[in-house]
Every structure is written in structure tokens, then in C-alpha cells.
Amino acid sequence: MFGLGMQEIIVIALIILLLFGGKKIPELMKGLGKGVKSFKDGMKDVDESTKDETKKDE
């Protein structure tokens, strides 16, 4: 995964835990999940509008 070993991932996770604390991490992940879902919905809308434009040109 991105050229990172298991030790590096554990160190990064520990640093994040120290910076944000255990209570903030679920809130951060929830916000990240909402952002990803919003991005996917936006990409789906763009894809559908592109298909509609292609059909109109034919």
C-alpha cells in the first residue's frame, strides 16, 4: 500500500491517535466518509450528464 510497510502504518496511526485523541477519530472518519460519498455522487452526476450529452449528439 503506497510502498509503506506495516511498521510505518502503525507509527502513522499512533501519531494520529496522539494528535487527535481517541474521541475525535470517529468524528474524523465520519466526516471523511461523508466527503467520499459526496465525491462519488458528484462523479456519478457528471458521468450521467456526459452520457446524456453523447446521446443528444447522435
C-alpha positions as CSV (number, residue, x, y, z in Angstrom):
1,M,0.0,0.0,0.0
2,F,1.8,3.1,-1.3
3,G,5.1,1.4,-0.5
4,L,4.5,1.6,3.2
5,G,5.3,-1.4,5.5
6,M,3.3,-2.5,8.5
7,Q,5.6,-0.7,10.9
8,E,5.2,2.7,9.1
9,I,1.4,2.3,9.1
10,I,1.5,1.6,12.8
11,V,3.7,4.6,13.5
12,I,1.4,6.9,11.5
13,A,-1.7,5.5,13.3
14,L,-0.1,6.2,16.7
15,I,0.9,9.7,15.7
16,I,-2.7,10.4,14.6
17,L,-4.0,8.9,17.8
18,L,-1.7,11.2,19.8
19,L,-2.6,14.3,17.8
20,F,-6.4,13.9,17.7
21,G,-7.1,11.7,20.7
22,G,-9.4,8.7,20.8
23,K,-12.6,10.6,20.9
24,K,-12.0,12.7,17.8
25,I,-11.0,9.9,15.5
26,P,-14.6,8.5,14.9
27,E,-15.8,12.0,14.1
28,L,-12.9,12.5,11.7
29,M,-13.7,9.2,10.0
30,K,-17.4,10.0,9.8
31,G,-16.6,13.3,8.1
32,L,-14.2,11.6,5.7
33,G,-16.9,9.0,4.8
34,K,-19.4,11.8,4.1
35,G,-16.9,13.6,1.9
36,V,-16.1,10.4,-0.1
37,K,-19.8,9.7,-0.6
38,S,-20.4,13.3,-1.8
39,F,-17.5,13.0,-4.2
40,K,-18.8,9.7,-5.6
41,D,-22.3,11.2,-6.0
42,G,-20.8,14.2,-7.8
43,M,-18.8,11.9,-10.2
44,K,-21.9,9.8,-10.9
45,D,-23.8,13.0,-11.8
46,V,-21.0,14.1,-14.2
47,D,-20.9,10.7,-15.8
48,E,-24.7,10.7,-16.3
49,S,-24.7,14.2,-17.8
50,T,-21.8,13.2,-20.1
51,K,-23.8,10.2,-21.3
52,D,-26.9,12.4,-21.9
53,E,-24.8,14.8,-24.0
54,T,-23.4,11.9,-26.0
55,K,-27.0,10.6,-26.7
56,K,-28.1,14.1,-27.8
57,D,-25.2,14.4,-30.3
58,E,-26.2,11.2,-32.0
